[in-house]
């Protein structure tokens, strides 16, 4: 099976000279107290940015940043800070205007010369107008498409969503393609779903089965084992009749969890024990050493315990392919980050293993342990990664031009 994205036009196949190029990137970076705490996504965009400008394109960059619900969000979620950081990291001159629609935008674009860069304001500022961006309002998509000659989508983290700034622009612009980051992500993830080396093990964490039921079901068909951690583990345990105390649980998913365990009894690997706390706080962990499988009524599970870490290590030792998505405990609490941290170390030490990690919190754990170079691929988009692995395609790729499609679009 050939992935459908292989038929899409790629950045290297497009002539950018003297063209206005609209580039959708993912600059949805974490910001704390006015400072960008991770520049990973900015750095990931540089290869595509420099390709377009070096080839003489007049570059207009679009991105979202967070969610915009009220007017108070506008000041806090401006891309001005990102523009300054992009200029600092790239060494390029970045022009920024606090608009993404209107005469100011059109005038600024017309003034661009070949090789120059303009970053527009947060595309989700348009969500104040009936969520025009997030709901892919056709008029907004047509407007943004009218600003340029070519559209390049390099925002992997939003490819699983139909927004005006990705699906909308690609639908209405004459020429489009995918950038380097998107291709790298899709190439890396394709190795998992189209031809994984065996044994192939998947580790799925996070709080809820409902958030990841699609990928769990897909992986149970493709992988040799699926190791379950995080809050969703307690739903599986309760479905088996074990006490889970105050732990998070989706009671409406108990039958689903039981059905999965009955259908795949030899594939699902559940935690043996847990690090516990009397309430959801970063306190010293408690372990039920007398009966590790049970959680007393007054305690809740916050992380996998030492028995589970050893179990996972035994399961993973012969892996040739590993996918990991989602933390295995409340990793933002230092007392309950141990499971996530130790499993990261285990995967990093597996010899000759193709390892892929996705999901912001689990990636943060890898970075904190300085293990990024020990993984084969670290994805920039958790939700997009899950969606691609589950479906083998992404909605944002749909309207991107095919390699042999040179017909102009009519609006």
C-alpha positions in Angstrom: 0.0 0.0 0.0 1.4 3.4 -1.0 0.4 6.2 1.4 -1.7 8.9 -0.3 0.6 11.7 0.7 3.2 10.3 -1.7 1.1 11.6 -4.6 1.1 15.1 -3.2 3.3 17.9 -4.7 6.4 18.4 -2.6 8.2 21.7 -2.0 11.2 20.7 -4.1 9.0 20.3 -7.1 7.8 24.0 -7.1 9.3 27.1 -8.5 9.0 30.0 -6.0 10.9 32.7 -7.8 9.1 36.0 -7.8 5.9 34.4 -6.4 4.0 35.2 -3.3 4.1 32.1 -1.2 1.7 31.5 1.7 3.3 29.1 4.2 1.3 27.5 7.0 3.5 26.6 9.9 2.9 25.4 13.5 4.2 28.1 15.8 1.8 27.1 18.6 4.7 27.3 21.1 4.5 27.1 24.9 4.8 30.6 26.5 5.3 31.2 30.3 5.4 34.6 31.8 6.1 36.2 28.5 8.9 33.8 27.5 8.9 31.0 24.9 9.9 27.9 26.8 10.5 25.6 23.8 11.6 26.7 20.3 11.4 23.1 18.8 8.6 24.0 16.5 10.2 27.3 15.3 13.5 25.5 14.6 11.6 22.7 12.8 10.2 25.3 10.3 13.5 26.8 9.3 14.4 24.4 6.4 11.2 25.2 4.6 11.4 28.9 5.3 14.9 29.1 3.9 14.2 27.0 0.9 11.4 29.4 -0.2 13.3 32.6 0.5 16.6 31.3 -1.1 14.6 30.4 -4.2 13.4 34.0 -4.5 9.9 33.6 -3.1 8.1 36.5 -1.3 7.1 34.6 1.9 4.0 35.2 3.9 3.8 33.0 7.1 0.6 32.0 8.8 0.2 30.2 12.1 -2.1 29.9 15.1 -1.2 30.3 18.8 -3.4 28.8 21.4 -7.2 29.2 21.4 -9.0 32.5 21.2 -12.2 32.7 23.1 -12.5 36.3 24.3 -11.0 39.7 23.4 -8.7 39.3 26.5 -6.9 36.5 24.7 -5.8 38.7 21.8 -3.0 40.5 23.7 -1.8 37.3 25.4 -1.6 35.3 22.2 -0.1 37.6 19.7 2.6 36.1 17.4 4.8 39.2 17.9 6.9 37.4 20.5 7.3 34.5 18.0 8.3 36.8 15.2 11.1 38.2 17.5 12.3 34.7 18.4 12.1 33.5 14.8 14.3 36.4 13.7 16.8 35.7 16.5 17.1 32.0 15.7 17.1 32.2 11.9 19.2 35.4 11.5 16.7 36.5 8.9 14.8 39.8 8.8 11.2 39.0 9.9 8.5 41.6 9.2 5.5 41.3 11.5 2.1 43.1 11.4 -0.6 42.6 14.0 -3.3 41.8 11.4 -4.1 38.8 9.2 -6.9 40.3 7.2 -7.7 43.6 5.5 -6.0 46.4 3.7 -3.0 46.5 6.0 -2.2 42.9 5.1 -2.6 43.5 1.4 -0.4 46.6 1.4 2.4 44.8 3.4 2.4 41.9 1.0 2.6 44.1 -2.0 5.7 45.8 -0.6 7.5 42.4 -0.2 10.5 41.9 -2.4 11.9 38.5 -3.4 13.4 36.7 -0.5 11.6 38.8 2.2 9.4 37.4 5.0 6.2 38.7 6.5 4.6 37.0 9.5 0.9 37.7 9.9 -1.0 37.8 13.2 -2.4 34.6 14.9 -4.9 33.1 12.5 -7.2 32.2 15.3 -7.9 35.8 16.0 -10.5 35.2 13.3 -12.2 32.8 15.7 -13.8 35.8 17.4 -15.9 36.0 14.3 -18.0 32.9 14.7 -14.9 30.7 14.8 -14.2 31.4 11.2 -10.7 29.9 11.3 -11.4 26.8 13.3 -14.6 26.0 11.4 -13.0 26.5 8.0 -15.2 29.4 6.9 -15.1 29.3 3.1 -15.0 33.1 2.7 -12.0 33.3 5.0 -10.2 30.5 3.2 -10.9 32.2 -0.1 -9.6 35.6 1.2 -6.3 34.1 2.5 -5.9 32.1 -0.8 -6.4 35.4 -2.8 -3.3 36.9 -1.1 -0.8 34.5 -2.7 0.2 32.4 -5.7 1.4 29.3 -4.0 0.5 27.6 -0.7 2.9 25.3 1.3 1.6 23.4 4.3 4.3 22.6 6.8 2.1 22.6 9.9 2.1 19.0 10.7 0.5 19.6 14.2 -2.7 20.9 12.6 -3.0 18.5 9.6 -5.7 16.5 11.4 -8.0 19.6 11.5 -9.9 21.3 8.8 -9.2 25.0 9.3 -9.4 28.0 7.0 -5.6 28.5 7.1 -4.8 25.0 5.9 -7.7 23.2 4.2 -9.4 26.5 3.2 -6.3 28.0 1.5 -5.3 24.8 -0.2 -8.9 24.4 -1.6 -8.9 27.8 -3.3 -5.3 28.5 -4.3 -4.0 27.5 -7.7 -0.8 25.7 -6.6 0.0 23.9 -3.4 2.4 21.4 -1.8 3.8 20.0 1.4 6.9 21.2 3.2 10.0 19.4 4.6 8.6 19.0 8.1 5.3 17.5 7.0 7.1 15.1 4.7 9.6 14.0 7.4 6.8 13.4 9.8 4.7 11.4 7.4 7.8 9.4 6.2 8.7 8.5 9.8 5.2 7.5 10.9 4.6 5.5 7.7 7.3 3.1 8.8 5.1 2.3 11.8 1.9 1.6 10.0 2.8 0.3 6.5 5.9 -1.8 7.2 7.0 -2.0 10.8 9.9 -4.2 11.8 8.7 -6.9 14.2 8.3 -7.2 17.1 6.3 -4.0 17.1 5.3 -2.7 20.5 3.1 0.3 21.3 2.9 2.2 24.6 -0.2 4.3 25.0 -0.7 6.6 28.0 -3.0 9.5 28.8 -6.1 9.9 30.9 -9.0 8.6 28.8 -9.7 5.6 26.6 -12.2 7.8 24.8 -9.5 10.1 23.6 -7.5 7.2 22.1 -9.9 4.4 21.3 -9.2 4.7 17.6 -5.5 4.4 17.8 -5.7 1.6 20.5 -8.0 -0.4 18.2 -5.7 0.2 15.2 -2.6 -0.8 17.1 -4.1 -3.9 18.5 -4.5 -5.1 14.9 -1.0 -4.0 13.8 1.3 -4.3 16.8 2.5 -7.4 18.6 1.7 -5.9 22.1 0.0 -2.7 23.3 1.2 -1.6 26.7 -1.3 0.6 28.6 -0.4 3.3 31.1 -1.7 6.6 32.4 -5.2 7.2 33.7 -6.9 5.0 31.1 -5.3 2.0 32.8 -7.7 2.3 35.7 -10.7 1.9 33.5 -9.2 -1.4 32.2 -8.5 -2.6 35.7 -12.0 -1.8 37.0 -13.5 -3.6 34.0 -11.6 -6.7 35.3 -13.1 -6.3 38.7 -10.1 -4.8 40.6 -10.5 -2.0 43.1 -9.2 1.3 41.8 -10.0 3.6 44.8 -10.4 7.3 43.8 -8.6 6.8 40.5 -9.9 8.4 37.3 -12.2 6.1 35.5 -14.6 6.2 32.5 -17.5 4.1 33.7 -19.2 4.4 30.3 -16.2 2.7 28.7 -16.0 -0.3 31.0 -17.7 -2.6 28.5 -15.5 -1.3 25.7 -12.4 -2.0 27.8 -13.6 -5.5 28.6 -14.4 -6.2 25.0 -10.9 -5.2 23.9 -9.3 -7.4 26.6 -11.4 -10.4 25.6 -10.7 -9.9 21.9 -7.0 -9.3 22.3 -6.1 -11.3 25.5 -2.5 -11.9 24.4 -1.8 -8.4 23.1 -3.0 -5.9 25.8 -0.5 -5.4 28.7 -1.9 -3.7 31.7 -0.1 -2.1 34.7 0.6 -4.4 37.7 0.9 -1.7 40.3 0.6 2.1 40.8 2.1 5.0 42.7 -0.7 6.3 44.9 -1.8 9.5 46.7 -4.7 10.5 48.9 -5.6 13.4 46.6 -4.5 14.9 43.3 -1.4 16.6 44.6 2.4 16.4 44.2 3.1 14.4 47.4 5.3 11.5 48.4 4.0 8.3 46.5 2.3 5.5 48.5 2.5 1.8 47.3 0.1 -1.0 48.2 2.8 -3.6 48.8 0.5 -6.2 50.3 -1.7 -6.3 47.1 -0.2 -4.2 44.3 -3.1 -5.0 41.9 -5.7 -3.3 44.2 -5.9 0.4 45.1 -7.5 1.2 48.5 -10.7 3.2 48.6 -9.0 6.3 50.0 -6.2 6.5 47.5 -5.9 7.3 43.8 -3.5 6.1 41.1 -1.1 8.8 39.9 1.7 6.8 38.1 2.8 3.3 37.2 4.7 1.6 40.0 8.1 -0.3 40.0 6.5 -3.7 39.2 5.0 -2.2 36.0 8.2 -0.5 35.0 9.9 -3.9 35.3 7.1 -5.6 33.3 7.4 -3.0 30.6 11.2 -3.4 30.5 10.7 -7.2 30.0 8.1 -6.8 27.3 10.2 -4.2 25.3 13.6 -5.8 25.5 13.4 -7.5 22.0 11.5 -4.7 20.3 12.5 -3.7 16.7 9.8 -1.0 16.5 8.3 1.1 19.3 5.6 3.7 19.3 5.0 5.7 22.4 2.2 8.3 22.8 1.1 9.8 26.1 2.6 10.0 29.6 2.3 7.0 32.0 1.4 9.1 35.1 0.9 12.7 36.2 4.2 13.6 34.7 3.8 17.3 35.6 4.2 16.3 39.2 7.9 15.4 40.0 6.8 12.7 42.4 4.7 11.0 39.8 7.0 11.4 36.7 9.1 8.4 37.5 7.2 5.9 35.4 7.3 8.1 32.3 11.0 8.9 32.9 12.1 5.3 33.5 10.2 3.9 30.4 11.9 6.6 28.4 15.3 5.4 29.5 14.3 1.8 28.8 13.3 2.6 25.2 16.4 4.6 24.7 18.6 1.6 25.5 16.9 -0.9 23.2 19.5 -1.9 20.5 18.6 -1.6 16.8 15.1 -0.3 17.5 13.1 2.2 15.5 11.5 4.3 18.1 8.9 7.1 17.6 7.4 9.3 20.3 4.5 11.7 20.0 2.5 13.9 22.4 3.7 17.0 24.1 4.0 15.8 27.6 5.8 12.6 26.8 8.2 14.5 24.5 8.8 17.0 27.3 9.9 14.0 29.5 12.4 12.9 26.8 13.8 16.4 26.5 14.1 16.6 30.3 16.3 13.5 30.4 18.4 14.6 27.4 17.3 11.5 25.5 16.1 13.2 22.2 19.1 11.7 20.3 18.2 8.2 21.5 14.9 8.2 19.7 14.5 7.6 15.9 11.8 10.3 15.5 10.2 12.8 17.9 6.9 14.0 16.4 5.9 17.7 16.6 2.2 16.8 16.6 0.6 14.4 19.0 -3.0 14.6 17.7 -1.9 14.5 14.1 0.4 11.6 14.8 -2.5 9.6 16.3 -4.8 10.5 13.5 -2.3 9.5 10.8 -1.5 6.2 12.5 -5.2 5.4 12.9 -6.3 6.4 9.4 -3.2 6.4 7.2 -4.2 9.9 6.0 -4.9 13.4 7.3 -7.7 15.8 6.4 -5.3 18.6 5.8 -3.6 16.7 3.0 -6.8 16.3 1.0 -6.9 19.5 -1.0 -3.1 19.7 -1.5 -2.3 19.5 -5.2 -1.4 16.1 -6.8 2.0 15.8 -8.5 0.5 15.6 -12.0 -2.3 18.2 -11.4 -1.4 21.4 -13.2 -4.9 22.6 -13.9 -5.7 26.1 -12.4 -8.6 26.0 -9.9 -11.7 28.0 -10.6 -13.3 29.8 -7.7 
